[in-house]
Amino acid sequence: MSDDRLILSLNAQSARVLGAIDALQAFVAAPHPGNLDPLMHLRWNFTREMLLFFARTEKELLEPMSRDSRPGVAERAVRSSRDMAGVYGHFTRHVARWHAPPCPALWGPYRDAVTMLTRMVAACLASQQQKIYPLLPVQPGGWPRILTFAPINYAAEAWKIRALLPALDRHDAAAG
């Protein structure tokens, strides 16, 4: 894929993540709705789009760039990958804390947690666009960098998180 097409594709994916953030934020900004099935779908849409963006960015952009021959570029790619993994770590802690639908008494803290998480994700997307995309095209020929952290299989992680959203299973069974 050409660099221009890659950037267009990643920008389109980024727009889908931001759209999912907007929909999730709009839902949690309202008072507790009682029926939280729609929230489970919004959460899954956000999760799916975010992790798809992370997986594609890692595989198609940061991994090749981590072998770039220009001074400092490979290190920037590795740092960006590590930063993205940090955002994902925050996301997994959020999911562990809020995997069950929040009750009305916890709606305010849940809304605050969603706001903080989605701001982190949006900042991560903006950072990729501002700090990494301008470094294209990759100039191959550098030595592969040794990562100081374990790479994340974002696609596999998405399915683990999907299993925590039981309302989706009910909806899928009713639709099938």
JOSUL-V19566 format. One record per residue. N is the residue number from 1. RES is the residue in one small letter. D_CENTER is the distance of its C-alpha to the mean C-alpha in Angstrom with 2 decimals. Layout:
<<N | RES | D_CENTER> <N | RES | D_CENTER>>
//
This chain:
<<1 | m | 21.96> <2 | s | 23.25> <3 | d | 21.34> <4 | d | 21.80> <5 | r | 20.50> <6 | l | 17.43> <7 | i | 16.69> <8 | l | 17.56> <9 | s | 15.32> <10 | l | 12.22> <11 | n | 13.36> <12 | a | 13.78> <13 | q | 10.30> <14 | s | 9.16> <15 | a | 11.89> <16 | r | 10.76> <17 | v | 7.46> <18 | l | 10.05> <19 | g | 12.48> <20 | a | 10.64> <21 | i | 10.33> <22 | d | 14.01> <23 | a | 15.11> <24 | l | 13.77> <25 | q | 15.32> <26 | a | 18.48> <27 | f | 18.90> <28 | v | 18.70> <29 | a | 20.88> <30 | a | 23.72> <31 | p | 25.92> <32 | h | 25.19> <33 | p | 25.83> <34 | g | 27.41> <35 | n | 25.82> <36 | l | 22.16> <37 | d | 21.63> <38 | p | 19.97> <39 | l | 17.48> <40 | m | 16.54> <41 | h | 15.88> <42 | l | 13.83> <43 | r | 11.69> <44 | w | 11.40> <45 | n | 10.73> <46 | f | 7.79> <47 | t | 6.51> <48 | r | 7.78> <49 | e | 6.67> <50 | m | 2.88> <51 | l | 4.25> <52 | l | 6.99> <53 | f | 6.03> <54 | f | 5.31> <55 | a | 8.42> <56 | r | 10.37> <57 | t | 10.02> <58 | e | 11.14> <59 | k | 13.82> <60 | e | 15.16> <61 | l | 15.02> <62 | l | 14.70> <63 | e | 16.73> <64 | p | 19.55> <65 | m | 19.50> <66 | s | 19.99> <67 | r | 23.41> <68 | d | 24.34> <69 | s | 27.97> <70 | r | 27.83> <71 | p | 28.27> <72 | g | 25.17> <73 | v | 22.70> <74 | a | 21.79> <75 | e | 21.44> <76 | r | 19.07> <77 | a | 16.84> <78 | v | 17.06> <79 | r | 16.41> <80 | s | 13.28> <81 | s | 12.08> <82 | r | 13.26> <83 | d | 11.64> <84 | m | 8.09> <85 | a | 9.43> <86 | g | 10.77> <87 | v | 7.80> <88 | y | 6.78> <89 | g | 10.51> <90 | h | 10.62> <91 | f | 8.26> <92 | t | 10.71> <93 | r | 13.58> <94 | h | 12.71> <95 | v | 12.70> <96 | a | 15.88> <97 | r | 17.48> <98 | w | 16.73> <99 | h | 16.69> <100 | a | 19.96> <101 | p | 20.44> <102 | p | 21.67> <103 | c | 25.39> <104 | p | 26.91> <105 | a | 27.87> <106 | l | 24.30> <107 | w | 22.84> <108 | g | 23.08> <109 | p | 21.35> <110 | y | 18.58> <111 | r | 18.22> <112 | d | 18.19> <113 | a | 15.49> <114 | v | 13.20> <115 | t | 14.24> <116 | m | 13.59> <117 | l | 10.04> <118 | t | 9.18> <119 | r | 11.29> <120 | m | 9.56> <121 | v | 6.19> <122 | a | 8.82> <123 | a | 10.79> <124 | c | 8.48> <125 | l | 8.42> <126 | a | 12.10> <127 | s | 12.85> <128 | q | 11.95> <129 | q | 14.18> <130 | q | 16.86> <131 | k | 17.22> <132 | i | 16.32> <133 | y | 17.13> <134 | p | 20.65> <135 | l | 21.36> <136 | l | 21.51> <137 | p | 23.51> <138 | v | 23.10> <139 | q | 26.54> <140 | p | 26.86> <141 | g | 29.41> <142 | g | 28.03> <143 | w | 27.92> <144 | p | 24.80> <145 | r | 23.40> <146 | i | 23.43> <147 | l | 20.17> <148 | t | 20.78> <149 | f | 17.92> <150 | a | 17.07> <151 | p | 14.52> <152 | i | 11.83> <153 | n | 12.06> <154 | y | 8.56> <155 | a | 10.58> <156 | a | 13.06> <157 | e | 10.89> <158 | a | 9.76> <159 | w | 13.52> <160 | k | 14.35> <161 | i | 12.35> <162 | r | 13.89> <163 | a | 17.21> <164 | l | 16.92> <165 | l | 17.05> <166 | p | 20.78> <167 | a | 21.31> <168 | l | 19.48> <169 | d | 22.03> <170 | r | 24.85> <171 | h | 23.73> <172 | d | 23.33> <173 | a | 26.76> <174 | a | 28.35> <175 | a | 27.08> <176 | g | 28.21>>
//
